[in-house]
Amino acid sequence: MAAPPCGESLPFIIEDRLQYSLELLRRTPKSLVERLETPWYHPSLYDDHMLKTIQDSIACCAMYNARNERNKPSIIRILMARTKELADTPIPPSPSEALARCQALLMYHLIGLLDEDIQLRANTQMTLPVLRDAARSLIELVAVHETQYNLSNMRQLPLFPIAETEAFWRAWLFAESARRTALLSFNFIVLYEIMTRKGVPECGDSMRCERFSLQKHLWSARNAVDFAVAWKTKKHLIMKCETFEEIIREAEPSDLDEFGRMLLICFMGKEETRGWFASRGGAL
């Protein structure tokens, strides 16, 4: 699909291609608390052990959701302190801790940069480079993880015994979460730069986020059995820059979750995406 013309006005770009993303991102502090999930945070990701970094970010989201005129100053101070504290820590050597750190940083930046409080926004803006570096580190982790667990192999997954499939699903879930977290981090940084007119946005990092799946039934699986069934019966819809045209030919509206809808709108624009859904009997 053609990119927006260079002369296209900023308000039209935001409305047609970015407004859906912006609204989705604004909702994530609430959905993380209420459903323990976001388009990049899978509720089964930390089944065995929820890391303290994630616990803190969920607690901060809960406080932020409960803000009012009386308590907001205190909540703002807590958010700024948590953001700085996490930004000052180095990238952990543990893959799961590195992912949790980036996910928490992304959530703190979504809250801080989309809030109307000037002090919170200014303080959060200072740590944007830390979020970018954290997301870049995930790209390297995914490459190692994919090789270690042979995730690009479209092999059959046994339903019984389930142990092999369970291990594959957990590995896939980590890699997919890391890819989505990195992509959403990069895209949010670009979105913020566009909104604040901070020069020409740097989109190169987003281009490194390849091989994520748009298949809702793979991402929404809550156990290894459901994942194996979706793996066998559904198109995987592996997204790469060169496969976008192929994806929109093969996909159906029921294949796409909020993440997929957001990406289609970013690529094609809202009205074009609405037409794509309607042409296949769906609705955006």
C-alpha positions as CSV (number, residue, x, y, z in Angstrom):
1,M,0.0,0.0,0.0
2,A,1.2,3.5,-0.8
3,A,2.6,5.6,2.0
4,P,0.9,9.0,2.7
5,P,2.1,11.7,0.3
6,C,4.9,13.9,1.6
7,G,2.6,16.9,1.5
8,E,-0.2,15.3,3.5
9,S,-1.1,17.4,6.5
10,L,-0.3,16.1,10.0
11,P,-3.9,16.2,11.3
12,F,-5.0,13.9,8.4
13,I,-2.1,11.5,9.0
14,I,-3.0,11.3,12.7
15,E,-6.7,10.8,12.1
16,D,-6.4,8.4,9.2
17,R,-3.5,6.2,10.3
18,L,-2.5,6.8,13.9
19,Q,-5.7,7.7,15.8
20,Y,-6.7,4.1,16.3
21,S,-3.3,3.2,17.7
22,L,-3.4,6.2,20.0
23,E,-6.8,5.3,21.4
24,L,-5.7,1.7,21.9
25,L,-2.5,2.7,23.7
26,R,-4.5,5.1,25.9
27,R,-6.7,2.1,27.0
28,T,-3.8,-0.2,27.9
29,P,-3.3,0.9,31.6
30,K,-6.9,0.0,32.2
31,S,-6.9,-3.3,30.3
32,L,-3.7,-4.4,32.0
33,V,-5.3,-4.1,35.4
34,E,-8.7,-5.4,34.5
35,R,-7.7,-8.3,32.2
36,L,-4.0,-8.7,32.8
37,E,-3.4,-8.4,29.1
38,T,-2.5,-5.9,26.4
39,P,-1.7,-6.4,22.7
40,W,1.9,-7.2,23.7
41,Y,1.4,-8.6,27.2
42,H,0.0,-12.2,27.2
43,P,-1.8,-13.2,30.4
44,S,0.0,-16.6,30.4
45,L,3.5,-15.1,30.0
46,Y,4.2,-15.0,33.7
47,D,2.1,-17.9,34.8
48,D,5.0,-19.5,36.7
49,H,6.4,-16.4,38.3
50,M,5.3,-12.8,37.9
51,L,8.4,-10.7,38.1
52,K,8.5,-7.7,40.5
53,T,9.0,-5.3,37.6
54,I,5.7,-6.4,36.2
55,Q,4.0,-6.4,39.6
56,D,5.1,-2.8,40.1
57,S,3.9,-1.7,36.7
58,I,0.5,-3.2,37.3
59,A,0.3,-1.6,40.7
60,C,1.2,1.8,39.1
61,C,-1.5,1.3,36.4
62,A,-4.1,0.6,39.1
63,M,-3.1,3.7,41.0
64,Y,-3.2,5.8,37.8
65,N,-6.6,4.4,36.9
66,A,-7.9,5.5,40.4
67,R,-6.5,9.0,40.2
68,N,-8.6,12.0,41.1
69,E,-7.9,15.7,41.8
70,R,-6.9,15.0,45.4
71,N,-4.5,12.0,44.9
72,K,-3.2,12.7,41.4
73,P,-0.1,14.8,42.6
74,S,1.1,11.9,44.8
75,I,0.4,9.3,42.0
76,I,2.4,11.5,39.5
77,R,5.3,11.6,41.9
78,I,5.2,7.8,42.4
79,L,5.1,7.2,38.6
80,M,8.0,9.5,38.0
81,A,10.1,7.8,40.7
82,R,9.2,4.3,39.4
83,T,10.1,5.3,35.8
84,K,13.4,6.8,36.8
85,E,14.3,3.9,39.1
86,L,13.7,1.4,36.3
87,A,15.4,3.5,33.6
88,D,18.5,3.7,35.8
89,T,18.8,-0.1,36.0
90,P,20.9,-1.8,33.3
91,I,19.4,-4.3,30.9
92,P,19.2,-7.6,32.8
93,P,21.0,-10.6,31.5
94,S,18.0,-12.8,32.0
95,P,15.7,-12.9,28.9
96,S,12.5,-12.9,30.9
97,E,13.7,-10.0,33.1
98,A,14.8,-8.0,30.1
99,L,11.4,-8.5,28.5
100,A,9.6,-7.5,31.7
101,R,11.8,-4.4,32.1
102,C,10.9,-3.3,28.5
103,Q,7.2,-4.0,29.0
104,A,7.1,-2.0,32.2
105,L,9.1,0.9,30.6
106,L,6.6,0.9,27.7
107,M,3.7,1.2,30.1
108,Y,5.3,3.9,32.1
109,H,6.0,5.9,29.0
110,L,2.5,5.4,27.6
111,I,1.1,6.8,30.9
112,G,3.6,9.6,31.2
113,L,3.6,10.9,27.6
114,L,-0.1,10.6,27.0
115,D,-1.1,12.3,30.3
116,E,-1.8,16.1,30.3
117,D,0.5,16.7,33.3
118,I,3.4,18.8,32.0
119,Q,5.9,17.8,34.7
120,L,5.1,14.1,34.2
121,R,5.4,14.4,30.5
122,A,8.7,16.3,30.7
123,N,10.2,13.8,33.1
124,T,9.1,10.8,31.1
125,Q,10.4,12.3,27.8
126,M,13.9,12.3,29.3
127,T,13.9,8.5,29.4
128,L,12.7,7.8,25.9
129,P,16.2,6.7,24.8
130,V,16.2,4.1,27.5
131,L,12.9,2.6,26.2
132,R,14.4,2.6,22.7
133,D,17.5,0.8,23.9
134,A,15.4,-1.7,25.9
135,A,13.4,-2.5,22.8
136,R,16.5,-2.9,20.6
137,S,17.9,-5.5,23.1
138,L,14.7,-7.5,22.6
139,I,15.3,-7.9,18.9
140,E,18.7,-9.5,19.7
141,L,17.1,-11.8,22.3
142,V,14.4,-12.9,19.8
143,A,17.0,-13.9,17.2
144,V,18.8,-16.1,19.8
145,H,15.6,-17.5,21.1
146,E,14.3,-18.5,17.6
147,T,17.5,-20.3,16.8
148,Q,17.6,-22.1,20.2
149,Y,14.0,-23.4,20.0
150,N,13.8,-23.6,16.2
151,L,10.6,-21.5,16.2
152,S,10.6,-20.8,12.4
153,N,10.1,-24.5,11.8
154,M,6.4,-25.0,10.9
155,R,6.3,-28.5,12.3
156,Q,3.3,-30.4,13.5
157,L,2.7,-30.1,17.2
158,P,1.5,-33.2,19.0
159,L,-1.6,-33.1,21.2
160,F,-0.5,-36.2,23.1
161,P,1.8,-36.3,24.9
162,I,1.7,-32.6,25.3
163,A,5.1,-31.8,26.9
164,E,6.8,-31.1,23.6
165,T,4.0,-28.7,22.5
166,E,3.9,-27.1,25.9
167,A,7.7,-26.2,25.7
168,F,7.3,-25.0,22.1
169,W,4.3,-22.8,23.0
170,R,6.1,-21.2,26.0
171,A,9.1,-20.5,23.7
172,W,6.9,-19.1,21.0
173,L,4.9,-17.0,23.5
174,F,8.1,-15.4,24.8
175,A,9.4,-14.6,21.3
176,E,6.1,-13.2,20.1
177,S,5.7,-11.1,23.3
178,A,9.2,-9.7,22.8
179,R,8.6,-8.9,19.1
180,R,5.3,-7.2,19.9
181,T,6.8,-5.3,22.8
182,A,9.7,-4.1,20.7
183,L,7.5,-3.1,17.8
184,L,4.9,-1.2,20.0
185,S,7.8,0.6,21.7
186,F,9.4,1.7,18.5
187,N,6.0,2.7,17.0
188,F,5.0,4.6,20.1
189,I,8.2,6.6,20.0
190,V,7.6,7.4,16.3
191,L,4.0,8.3,17.1
192,Y,5.1,10.6,19.9
193,E,7.7,12.3,17.6
194,I,5.0,12.9,15.0
195,M,2.5,14.3,17.6
196,T,5.1,16.6,19.1
197,R,6.8,17.4,15.7
198,K,10.3,16.4,17.0
199,G,11.9,16.4,13.6
200,V,11.8,13.5,11.2
201,P,10.8,10.3,13.0
202,E,13.3,7.4,12.9
203,C,11.5,4.4,11.6
204,G,14.4,2.1,11.0
205,D,14.0,0.2,14.3
206,S,10.5,-0.8,13.4
207,M,11.7,-2.4,10.2
208,R,13.8,-4.8,12.3
209,C,10.7,-6.3,14.0
210,E,9.9,-9.1,11.6
211,R,8.2,-12.5,11.7
212,F,5.4,-11.6,14.2
213,S,2.1,-13.3,13.7
214,L,-1.2,-11.6,13.0
215,Q,-3.2,-14.7,13.8
216,K,-5.5,-13.9,16.7
217,H,-6.1,-17.6,17.5
218,L,-2.4,-18.3,18.1
219,W,-2.0,-15.2,20.3
220,S,-5.2,-15.7,22.2
221,A,-4.5,-19.4,23.1
222,R,-4.4,-19.8,26.9
223,N,-2.9,-23.3,26.9
224,A,-0.8,-25.6,24.8
225,V,-3.7,-27.6,23.5
226,D,-5.6,-24.6,22.1
227,F,-2.3,-23.3,20.7
228,A,-1.6,-26.6,18.9
229,V,-5.1,-26.7,17.4
230,A,-4.8,-23.2,16.1
231,W,-1.2,-23.9,14.9
232,K,-2.7,-26.8,12.8
233,T,-6.0,-25.3,11.6
234,K,-5.3,-21.6,11.2
235,K,-3.1,-19.6,8.8
236,H,-0.1,-18.3,10.7
237,L,-0.1,-15.0,8.9
238,I,3.6,-14.3,9.5
239,M,4.1,-10.6,9.0
240,K,7.2,-9.3,7.2
241,C,7.5,-6.1,5.2
242,E,7.6,-8.0,1.9
243,T,4.6,-10.2,2.8
244,F,2.1,-7.5,3.7
245,E,0.3,-7.7,0.3
246,E,0.1,-11.5,0.7
247,I,-1.2,-11.2,4.3
248,I,-4.1,-8.9,3.3
249,R,-5.1,-11.4,0.5
250,E,-5.1,-14.4,2.8
251,A,-6.4,-13.0,6.1
252,E,-10.0,-12.8,7.2
253,P,-11.4,-10.3,9.7
254,S,-11.8,-13.0,12.3
255,D,-8.1,-13.7,12.2
256,L,-7.2,-10.2,13.5
257,D,-7.1,-9.0,17.1
258,E,-6.6,-5.4,18.2
259,F,-2.9,-5.6,17.4
260,G,-3.6,-6.8,13.8
261,R,-6.2,-4.1,13.2
262,M,-3.9,-1.5,14.5
263,L,-1.1,-2.5,12.1
264,L,-3.5,-2.7,9.1
265,I,-4.7,0.9,9.8
266,C,-1.1,2.1,10.2
267,F,-0.3,0.5,6.8
268,M,-3.4,1.3,4.8
269,G,-5.3,4.1,6.6
270,K,-8.6,3.8,8.5
271,E,-11.0,4.0,5.5
272,E,-9.0,1.6,3.4
273,T,-9.0,-0.9,6.3
274,R,-12.7,-0.4,6.9
275,G,-13.2,-1.2,3.2
276,W,-11.0,-4.3,3.5
277,F,-13.1,-5.6,6.4
278,A,-16.4,-4.9,4.6
279,S,-15.2,-6.7,1.5
280,R,-14.8,-9.8,3.6
281,G,-18.0,-9.6,5.5
282,G,-16.6,-8.0,8.6
283,A,-16.6,-4.7,10.3
284,L,-13.8,-2.6,11.8
